């Protein structure tokens, strides 16, 4: 029986990726770089999980050598820009998410998060959308900077399961990307996949259920989930 729902964040709880893209480009400009990640390029770069990893990949793909200290400084600057935008209300939760959260909590389900993004990004988004007591809603959070390997590796889901003290068969993941679906499946969780703007072309066939958007999310769906699917 499913009694816990573990959410991905970027693209799933909220359509954050366009704001991330803007923040990257502003950080590049602040550092005097002539890089510009347009929508088409960023869609490809999202196949690399993690902001620092994405910057490193871009540098190496364009013939450069990535200095880890420089990448870390650039990524910190980008994070500051992004969280400032989110704090100002630039990113709402996706339509249907709040209704699902309220219905799940009313039925006594435990909610958690497993994401590749960093804790400052998580705190900024959830505080701005759910309020200062968002930890009451999501008592367990697994972030990308807490694990050795990011999605599609299962590490962050395995971390969340350990913190929850629950077996994978009692939980379901909600994801929007191929890497996310593969990560949850590798940890033994069934997945509900919701399409998002930047993952619209992803192969989500490994999910137990695929939905066009978060407005189609209902607690009743959990009764259709086979823990082994």
C-alpha positions in Angstrom: 0.0 0.0 0.0 1.3 3.4 -0.9 1.5 5.7 2.1 4.3 8.2 1.0 4.8 10.4 -2.0 8.2 11.7 -2.9 8.3 14.7 -5.2 11.0 15.9 -7.5 11.2 19.7 -7.5 12.5 21.4 -10.7 9.9 20.9 -13.4 7.7 18.8 -11.1 6.6 21.0 -8.2 7.2 24.1 -10.2 8.3 25.1 -13.7 11.6 26.5 -12.5 13.8 25.7 -15.4 13.3 28.9 -17.4 14.2 30.9 -14.3 17.3 28.8 -13.8 18.3 29.5 -17.4 17.9 33.2 -16.9 19.9 33.1 -13.7 22.7 31.2 -15.5 22.9 33.8 -18.2 22.9 36.7 -15.7 25.7 35.1 -13.8 27.7 34.6 -17.0 27.3 38.3 -17.9 28.3 39.3 -14.3 31.5 37.2 -14.8 32.2 38.9 -18.1 31.6 35.7 -20.1 30.1 35.8 -23.6 28.1 32.6 -23.0 24.4 32.6 -23.7 22.3 29.5 -23.1 19.2 29.8 -25.3 16.1 27.6 -24.8 17.2 25.0 -27.3 20.7 24.7 -25.8 19.4 24.6 -22.3 17.0 21.9 -23.1 20.0 19.8 -24.2 22.1 20.8 -21.2 19.3 19.7 -18.8 20.2 16.1 -19.7 23.2 16.7 -17.4 21.9 16.8 -13.9 23.3 19.4 -11.4 24.2 23.0 -12.1 28.0 22.7 -11.5 28.0 19.6 -13.6 26.1 21.4 -16.3 28.6 24.3 -16.4 31.5 21.8 -16.4 30.0 19.9 -19.3 29.4 23.1 -21.3 33.0 24.2 -20.8 34.4 20.9 -21.9 32.0 20.5 -24.8 33.2 23.9 -26.1 36.8 22.9 -25.9 37.7 24.4 -22.6 39.1 23.1 -19.4 36.8 23.4 -16.4 38.5 24.7 -13.2 36.5 23.3 -10.2 37.0 26.4 -8.1 35.8 28.7 -10.9 32.8 26.5 -11.6 31.9 26.6 -7.9 32.1 30.4 -7.7 30.1 30.8 -10.9 27.5 28.4 -9.7 27.2 30.2 -6.3 26.6 33.5 -8.1 24.0 31.8 -10.2 22.3 30.4 -7.1 22.2 33.8 -5.5 20.5 35.3 -8.6 18.0 32.4 -8.8 17.0 32.4 -5.2 16.6 36.2 -5.3 14.2 35.8 -8.2 12.3 33.0 -6.5 12.1 35.0 -3.2 10.5 37.8 -5.2 7.7 35.5 -6.3 9.0 34.6 -9.8 8.1 30.9 -9.6 4.7 29.7 -8.4 3.9 26.0 -7.9 2.4 24.3 -10.9 -1.4 24.2 -11.1 -2.8 21.2 -9.3 0.2 20.8 -6.9 -1.4 22.5 -3.9 -4.7 20.6 -4.4 -2.8 17.3 -4.5 -0.7 18.2 -1.4 -3.8 19.1 0.6 -5.6 16.0 -0.4 -2.6 13.8 0.3 -2.2 15.3 3.8 -5.9 14.9 4.5 -5.5 11.2 3.9 -2.5 10.9 6.2 0.1 10.4 3.5 3.7 11.4 4.2 5.3 13.8 1.7 9.0 14.1 0.9 11.3 15.6 -1.7 14.2 14.0 -3.7 15.8 16.4 -6.1 19.1 17.2 -7.8 18.9 20.8 -6.9 20.7 22.3 -3.9 19.2 23.1 -0.5 19.2 26.9 -0.9 17.1 26.5 -4.1 14.7 24.2 -2.3 14.3 26.5 0.7 13.7 29.5 -1.4 11.0 28.0 -3.6 9.1 26.2 -0.8 9.3 29.2 1.6 8.0 31.6 -1.1 5.2 29.3 -2.2 4.2 27.3 1.0 5.3 29.7 3.7 7.8 29.5 6.6 6.5 26.2 7.9 7.0 24.3 4.7 9.0 21.7 6.6 5.7 20.6 8.3 4.6 19.6 4.8 7.8 18.0 3.7 9.6 16.7 6.8 12.2 14.8 4.7 14.2 16.4 1.9 16.9 14.8 -0.1 19.0 17.4 -2.1 21.6 17.0 -4.8 24.3 18.4 -2.5 23.7 15.7 0.0 24.6 12.7 -2.2 27.7 11.5 -4.1 25.9 10.9 -7.4 23.0 12.8 -8.9 20.1 11.5 -10.9 19.8 9.2 -12.9 21.7 7.5 -10.1 19.4 6.3 -7.3 21.3 8.0 -4.4 18.9 10.8 -3.6 15.9 8.5 -3.5 17.8 6.0 -1.4 18.7 8.9 1.0 15.0 9.9 1.2 13.9 6.3 1.9 16.5 6.0 4.7 15.3 9.2 6.3 11.7 8.2 6.0 12.4 4.7 7.4 10.1 3.3 4.7 10.6 0.6 2.0 10.4 1.6 -1.6 7.2 -0.4 -2.2 5.3 1.9 0.2 6.3 5.0 -1.7 5.7 6.5 -5.1 7.8 9.2 -6.9 6.5 12.0 -8.9 8.9 13.1 -11.6 8.9 15.1 -14.9 12.2 14.0 -16.6 13.7 10.8 -17.9 16.7 11.1 -15.5 14.3 11.5 -12.6 12.2 8.5 -13.6 15.3 6.4 -14.0 16.6 7.5 -10.6 13.4 6.6 -8.8 13.1 3.3 -10.6 16.7 2.4 -9.8 15.8 2.9 -6.1 12.8 0.6 -6.5 10.0 3.1 -6.5 7.1 3.2 -8.9 6.8 6.6 -10.7 4.0 8.9 -11.7 5.4 11.1 -14.5 4.1 14.6 -15.2 5.1 16.3 -18.4 6.8 19.7 -18.0 7.9 22.4 -20.4 11.6 21.5 -20.6 11.1 17.7 -20.5 8.2 17.6 -23.0 10.2 15.3 -25.3 11.7 13.0 -22.7 11.1 9.3 -22.8 9.0 8.7 -19.6 7.9 5.1 -20.6 9.5 3.6 -17.4 6.9 5.4 -15.3 3.9 3.4 -14.0 1.6 6.4 -15.0 2.2 9.3 -17.3 0.2 12.5 -17.0 0.1 15.6 -19.3 0.3 18.0 -16.3 0.0 18.3 -12.5 -3.7 19.2 -12.7 -4.3 15.5 -13.6 -2.7 14.4 -10.3 -5.1 13.0 -7.8 -4.8 10.9 -4.7 -7.0 8.3 -6.3 -4.2 7.6 -8.8 -2.2 6.0 -6.0 -4.7 3.1 -5.8 -3.8 2.2 -9.3 -0.1 2.1 -8.6 1.5 -1.4 -8.5 4.5 -1.1 -6.2 6.4 -3.4 -8.4 5.6 -1.5 -11.7 
